Amino acid sequence: MSQQMGDSHRRFLQNMMANGIVDEQDAKTLYQHCCQTHNTQCILDKLDDFIGTINSKLQPMFMQIRKGMSEDSGHQYYALVNMAETDVTRMSSDYTDTELELFRKTMDLIVSSENGKASSTDILNTADTLSTKKLKKSETEHLLNRLVHDKWLNEKRGEYTLSTRCIIEMEPYIRTMYQDQVKVCHICHNIAFQCQICENPTCGIKIHHPCVARYFKGRTEPQCPACDDFWPHEIPEPQRKGKKTELIYMYLHVWVHS
């Protein structure tokens, strides 16, 4: 039997609306806080059921709290997703047509690359090819900073990748728009951009770096899980979950006193 929507669910949803996306650790912290505040039972391994109750009420409004994985860390995240709009038009209230065109072209660069990244130089060059309006270098740099701040892109040492939020929210659009280019991770079956690729030309499977770390952990002679060829890439160390709770506690403080 599905759980009834209560004040603890509403408080959780309010925080998701304020944050947009939170990692699993913060989601559990938030879940615990909401249940304690409203004197309801909290069973941490039932978080997905708790969110399912919220989603049942969000469905008529074409909204959903959706779960996805960070390609960078392998950690799970929850994002509040607008299901009514499946492409970049969902961003039209915050960005101009010209800015959205540059974002689309940035996505093109990232998806078509071998490593799931686009350099700032390539993006700046793309800004000269826009059909709506050419952007100056300073305008492009400002837009990229906004896209990172709004959690649509990640940036590291001048290279840009699609953020966890972007992949979770845009997955239907990405799968449709880039169906001939997009592959999924052989281990977790999620879309794979930042990954290792089997070098066997008849195989070529992709595996996320965190999935590689988990799958090949402790194996002295790693073999491709699909074709059994030797896996020649460096095996990364599994990432441990950090205690990044400052942001969620800030919002908890806001709602406690609201």
Summary of the structure (lengths in Angstrom):
residues: 258
radius of gyration: 20.2
end to end distance: 31.8
largest distance: 59.7
contacts: 736
relative contact order: 0.13
helix: 47%
strand: 16%
